[in-house]
Amino acid sequence: MKPKEFIAVVVSTFVLIILGDGVVANVGLAPRLAGSAYNWNTITLGWAFAVIAAGVIAGADNNPAVTFAMAVRGQTPWSKLLPIILAEFIGAFLGAVAVYLVYRDGLIAAGMPNVWSTGPGSVFGNTFWGGDSSGALGSYSLLTACVAEFFGTVILMWGVLAVGDSRNASISNLGPFIVGGIVLVIGLCLGGPSGYSINPARDLGPRLFGLLAGTKGLFDGIYWLLPPVLIPMVAAPVGGYLYDLFFGKK
């Protein structure tokens, strides 16, 4: 893998996280308006445009699940798989560092809340559910969160493959916008049970930084490993297989 390719992946994932986790911090800390002025729509829109920005700026991989699925499909050389995934995690970690630098004052004042990752304990549990996470995220089982991540990642994979499908050449230049729109609709429609990680680097990279920054409870239990990390790694190749089965060339 060429150095410029590696750097492009790092930059792509960095942009994704500084903007994506940035909107979570903005909503959670609500620095300018009352918390009720922000809601789940703010987070989903921020993440969608973070995906668009990462695609427009760097145009490189930023999701290990998709990268792995592309290797399974033979579209990414296996020799590049580990370097690309390493670059994705480096970019995600650095993106979280940047979010910390931007929101440092607010994060410290708030006791270093979890703006880094999805699942139980994340700040959106106390924000878009009206100030009380009980009866919302906390009521969903681990299995339900896994199911949500599975379907969300499958749909994401379908969107990525549809954009790159030669039969859709007329929309290929709009790829980042289309994928961003798909991420938006996944967040709006399927994001409740798990927070829609659908990207292992997006969740685990910032989670590791959050641990170093002093956020508590990030690795309690097994949740951190299953819905946001392992399920997308399984679901993306399944999504690729189903895309070929349902939509592949006859």
Summary of the structure (lengths in Angstrom):
residues: 250
radius of gyration: 17.3
end to end distance: 33.9
largest distance: 58.9
contacts: 905
relative contact order: 0.18
helix: 72%
strand: 1%
